[in-house]
Amino acid sequence: MKTNKILAFVLVLTMIFSLSVSSFAEETGTSHDVVIIGAGGAGLSSAIAAHFAGANVVVLERMALAGGNTSRATAGMNAAETKFQEAEGIEDSVDLFVEETLKGGKDIGNKELVQFMAENSAEAIDWLDGLDI
């Protein structure tokens, strides 16, 4: 029952947002293929990928500065088996990354999703590096 209430709430928010964006587009004479909500790491990565795919993208952020939760990541980016670790002689593994991530989340995370993230983390770092980020 709780899940249904959450889904209903999200649906209502989505509908309100859609109407707001439509109204804004009409008032300003602009339109976009993709609207990204949030200028954190995930939002900006999504915006970059959509732009490279040829989409006309707009990013909406409620805070005065971009960055979201990613701006709090002062220790760097978590990833396993990256070329940067290899260059520094740091031994790491996808299995260790999965283990530490699940432990850090008090073992309530979805192991399959954590595994997917860990297996693709080095590629994500390479993508960011390719953008000089």
Secondary structure, 3 states (H helix, E strand, C coil): CHHHHHHHHHHHHHHHHHHHHHHHHHHHCCCCCEEEECCEHHHHHHHHHHHHCCCCEEEECCCCCCEHHHHHCCCCCCCCCCHHHHHCCCCCCHHHHHHHHHHHCCCCCCHHHHHHHHHHHHHHHHHHHHCCC
